[in-house]
Amino acid sequence: MIIGIIAAVLAALAYGTASVLQARGAQSVAPGPDDAPAGSGPTLRSTITAMLTVSFLIGVALDSLGFVGNLVSARLAPLFLAQTIVSANLVVTAVLAIVVLGTRLSAKEWTAIGVVVVSLVVLGLAAADEGHGHDGAALHVGVLVVGAVLLGAGLLAVRLLGARVAVVAGLAGGVLFGLMAVAVRILHGVNDFDIPRMLTDPALYAIVLCGVGGFYLFTVALQTGSVNGAAAALVVGETVIPGIVGILVLGDATRPGWQVVAVIAFIAAVCGAVYVALSGAAPQG
């Protein structure tokens, strides 16, 4: 489990830095007058243009590093612990955004971030080894189907909500990343590198669908809202879903006697992220 925790910490550092660099690239590209009417959300063209900026591409490279760390942690640590540590990228994002993007945080926002950090430490102390519960064919197919439906709903929300879609897109992207973590955990054929077995597992295609879809929706969130708000909404989605699935389905557990403490720490970590998501960060004026 120690290796999984270390991998999760590295993923958090990589993802947090990537979010700020991607936000810088995304916010540097505004839809042109012929792309979309005022008040509408970013178009596919403007989003792709944002993805091709230098800072965004560097962020993508760091995201790739973070993905590897996330993959390792999802396999070697309980999902409620691995994903919550990964979600600590919010702290990295908030601090770097002050320097790179000129944002500022209120005392309450710093307090909320502090609550997240303390909660993560408590969760680390409370976690036992990852479970090896039931992961039958229904779960493998279900992750893929739910991911496809959620991605469709997210794309529809972008179209309907326009420039107001930031938190919704960030949350939907986070849930997709959470489903991706579940798919990584249950994917058959990884330990013995059995490629034919992996290729016949729906979980593999869920990883691709949820990864790409989550990345796109998070980019939209960065274009339409505060980087801290988008990152915090992402945190909620990518933490809660895999944590619940890990405990109820895969057999992830806490150390004896630590159940209540772990639940309180988990809720506190999520609530801290929600607070930052709702408050966002003010631009430096």
Secondary structure by P-SEA (a helix, b strand, c coil): caaaaaaaaaaaaaaaaaaaaaaaaaaacccccccccccccccaaaaaaaaacaaaaaaaaaaaaaaaaaaaaaacccaaaaaaaaacaaaaaaaaaaccccccccaaaaaaaaaaaaaaaaaaaaccccccccccaaaaaaaaaaaaaaaaaaaaaaaaccccaaaaaaaaaaaaaaaaaaaaaacccccccaaaaaaacaaaaaaaaaaaaaaaaaaaaaacccaaaaaaaaaaaacaaaaaaaaacccccccccaaaaaaaaaaaaaaaaaaaaaacccccc
